[in-house]
Amino acid sequence: MTEQTVTTVEKLVMLVTGALVIVAMPVLGLIVTVTGSMSPMVVYSQGDSSGYALAPGAIPEGAEILTTPIIGPNARAMLLAAALVLFGLLAVYKLFQPEPGAAPTTAPETTEQ
């Protein structure tokens, strides 16, 4: 059985991606739950009617904003996407990293006599 070691680069990527996933899912999810802003939509009222928008820029002029999400869903999605990109980069790194104990890919030196 071969013994595999974890390099410093792999440890760093695992630490950063783990932190991104932990912050994106449970931490921000708990903040959203505790603050009570469960809807990712911006709620506004205009006159005697109300409506929903995905972003404050989509609200009609003259409308009053009633509630906004404390942390938008795009922020959480971007953190998870960054973690997935780092995992992908780690996979590419591992793909091109030579195995320990493998023969070098250079041609052997010859001595001329």
Sequence and secondary structure as in RCSB ss.txt:
>XXXX:A:sequence
MTEQTVTTVEKLVMLVTGALVIVAMPVLGLIVTVTGSMSPMVVYSQGDSSGYALAPGAIPEGAEILTTPIIGPNA
RAMLLAAALVLFGLLAVYKLFQPEPGAAPTTAPETTEQ
>XXXX:A:secstr
       HHHHHHHHHHHHHHHIIIIIHHHHHHHHT    SEEEEETTEEEEESSGGGS TT EEEE  SS HHH
HHHHHHHHHHHHHHHHHHHHHS  TT   SS       
